[in-house]
Amino acid sequence: MNLNIIMVDMNIRVAIRPILKWAGGKKNLLKSILDNIPLAFNNYIEPFVGGGALFFALNLKNSIINDINSNLINFYREIAYNLDNFLLEIEKYKYSYSLSKDSYIYIRNRFNNENLTNLEKACIFLYLNKTCYNGLYRENLKGKFNTSFGKYKKISFYEVKNLRLASKLLREVKVLSLDFFCLLNFIEKDDFVYLDPPYIPYSKTSNFTNYTRYGFDFKMHEKLLHFCDKIDQRGAKFLLSNSNTKSSLELYRNYNVIFIDSKRFINSNPVGRGNIREILVKNF
């Protein structure tokens, strides 16, 4: 069988930038990640796409992106297939509402409680993403978005040129909103899977994992290890980002581990923010 192998230029110039601000996003770690991806692979698959820094940087048509966050995936789909109407609609939020806490709470309540169209939901999603604290998407147990106001004085909502580039790419790939384990239905030999799940907590003051109502506890990380084992057994390659903790190192002791330096911004205690060491786990 002739494989559709793609050679990746490791000196890649990032032509498409992430279109969302995303807590835990990998924009600042792209070089370390690109240094550790396979030199050749067939399809690119990302089960926890989030802000999609690596996905947009690679800019590959033969990609599958996924996230359990249905509001995030609705946003990407509207950008892909309804961009012109999106650009018209988002102007209402840019110019009709001030960057005040009252405006933010009003829009957040609409997002959580009103029966919105997919287009309206996508526009509000971007507004909240840019005005909430640190781009943190957080849901309570009822699935309601509850991140606090970010107190920004000036915001850049988007760049039209970059949005159009992102829209073109998103139209060319498969965009899903499934439990990550369901992605096994799409992974084949010689594919490359990048995984950026909610991290195993570093400490009691850095233990946030409830990005959605479903949470992501240690049992989910054990399930994720099983998922990685399945990827490996199929002859596909994976690269996984996670925290540098005893639990992480124990879970992935049978795979290759690379240590990289990062910065941590989300922490209830300011002392807990700053430089931190993460790990990349790979099976090649």
N, C-alpha and C positions, 0 to 999 in steps of 0.2 A: 504494500500500500504506500502511495506517495504522500508524505506528510507535508502539510502546509506550514513549514517552519519559518518563523520570523526572526531575523537577526536584529537584535536591539543595539542601537548605538549608545554606548555607555557615556558618551559626551553629549547626550541628548540636550537640545535646547528646549526649554519648556515653552511651547507655543500657546497652550491653553492653561490658564490658571484656574484654581478652584473658584466656583461662583458663590460659594457659601463660606461664612466664617464657621469653623467647626471645632469644638472642644476635643482635644485629642487628635486633631488633624495632623497630617504628616508633611505639610509643606516645608517645614524647617528641617526635616530629616530625609528629604528626598535623595540627597547625594549618598548618604549611608545606605539607604534602601536600594538605590540603583546600582551601587557597587556590589550588591549581594543577590541580584536577580539572575536567573539563568541567561546564558548568552544566546540561547535559541529555544523556542518553544512554539507550540501550535496555538491554542486559544488561551486568552487571558481571562481569569475568573476571579472576582472579588466578592466574597459573601457578606462583608461588612463594609460597604462602600463609604458611608458617611460623607465627608466633604470631597472624597475622590481625588486627592492630590496625586497619587501615583497613576490612577486611571487616566486622568487628564494629561499628565506628563507623558505617558506612553503613547496616547493618542492612537490606539489600535482598533480597527474596525471589528476584528474577530474577538470581541470581548463580551463577557456576561457580567453585569454588575447587579448586586442584590443588597437589600437592607430590610430588616423586619419593620423598620419605621415607615409605615405606609404614607405618612404625610411627606416625608422626604422623597419617597419614590414618586408620589403624585407631583411634587414640584419638578423633579427631573423630567417626567413625562410631559408636563405642560411646557417646559422649556424646549423640549424636543419637537413637539407637534403643534404648539399653539403660541409660538414666541411673539408674533406681531400683536396678537390680542393681549398677551401678557404685558408687553411694553406699554400698551395704551392703558391698561387697567392699573398697573403699578404706580403710574403717575398720580393717581388719586391719593395713594398713601404717602408718597413723597412730599406732596404739597398741601394736602388737606389736614395733616396731623403734625403737630409740633413734636420735637424730641423731648417730650415731658413724660413724667411718670403717669399722669392722668390719661394721656393719649395712649400710652403703652398698655395700661390696664384695660382700657376700653376695647382696643383692638384684640388683646389677648382673650377677653371675655367673648368677643364675637367668634374668634377662632374655636373656642372650646364649646360654645353653646348654640351657635346658629347653624341652620342647615344651609351650608354654602355650596356653590358650584365648585368643581375642581379648579377652575381658573381663579375664583376668589380665594379659595383655600391656598393655592400656590402663591398668590400675591401676598397674602397675609403671612404666610410661612416665611417669605423673604424679609418682610418688614420686621417680624419678630426676631428672626435670626440676626439681623443687623443691629437691632436695638436692645436685645436682651443681654444679660451678663455673660460676656466672654464667648458668645456663640454657643452656649451650653443648651442643648435640647434635653429637657427633663420632663418626665410625666409622673403624675401621682398614680396610685393604684387604680383609679377610675379611668386612667388614660387621658387625663387633662394636662395640658402643657402648663407648667407652673414655675418656670424660671423667672427670676426677678428682673427688674428694669436695669439696664446697663449704665445709665447716667452719662451718655456720650453727648458731647457738645456739637460734634460734626460727624457725619456718616457718609461714606461712599456706598450707595446701594448696589451699583453694578456699572460695568463698562459695556456698552452695546457691542463693540467689536468682539470682545471676549465671550459675551453671551451668545453671539451668533456662531462663533467657532464651537462652543460647547454644545449648542443646539444641533449643529450638523453632526458632530460625533455621536451624541445621544440618539439621534435617529438611526444611526448605523449599527447600534449594538443592541443586545437583549437586556432589558431593564426589568428586574423582578423584585417582588416583595414577599419572600418566603422565609421559613425557618432555615437557618444555614445548612442543616443536615440534608435538606431537599436538593441542595446543589449537587449532591452525588449523582443525581440523574443526568447531569450535564458534563461531568468531568471524565475525561478520557486520557489514555496514554499520551505522554508528551505535552499535556496542557500544563500551564503554570497558574497556581492559585496563591494569591496574596491575602493574608488574613490579618485584620486589625480589629480584634474584638475588644469589648470593655475589659480593661486590665484586671488581673488579680491585684487586690489592694496592697499598697506598700505598707500601710499602717492603719491604725484605728482612725486617724484624722484624715486619711486619704483613701477612703473606702467607698467612694461613690461609684455605683454601677447601674443605677436605675434610669438609664437614658429613656427607656420605654416602660410601660406598665409591667412588662414581663420580667424585668430585672435580668441579672446575669451572675448567679452565685457560683460557688465552687463546683457544684454538680454539673453546671453548664460547661465549665472549663474541662471537666473530665469527659463530657460528651464531645467537646471540641477536640480533645486529644484523640478520641476514637475516630473522629472525622478525619484528622490528619493521618492516622494510621491507614484508613481506607484510601486516602489519596495516594499514599506511598505504595500501597499494594497494587494500585492500578498502573503504576509506572508514570504517574504525573509528579510534578515537582511543586513543593509549597514553600512559602516564606511567611513566617508568623511574627508579629510584633507583640511584645508583652512586657510586663514589669520584671525587674531583676529582683526576684524574691526567692526564698527557699522553696516555696510551693511551686513556682514556675519552673525552677531548675530541676526539681524532682520529677515533675510531670513530663518534661521533655528531655529527660536524661539520655534517651536512646537516639537523640538527634543532634545535629551540629548546632552549637550555640555561639553567637557572636555578641559581644558587649559593645554598646554604643552610648554616647553621651547625649542627653536631651535636656529640655527645660520643662518644668512642671508649673502650670498656671492655675489649675483648679484645686484649691485646698481651703478648707474652712479655717485653717490656721496659717497666717501669712508666713510664719517661720518655716512651714513645710513646703513653701514654694521655692523655686530656684533650680539649680542644676541637679540632675538626677541621672542615674544609669539605667538604661533599658536593655532588653535583649532582642535579638533576632534569632529565630529558630528556623532551620531549614533541613531538608532531607537530601541535600546534594552537596 
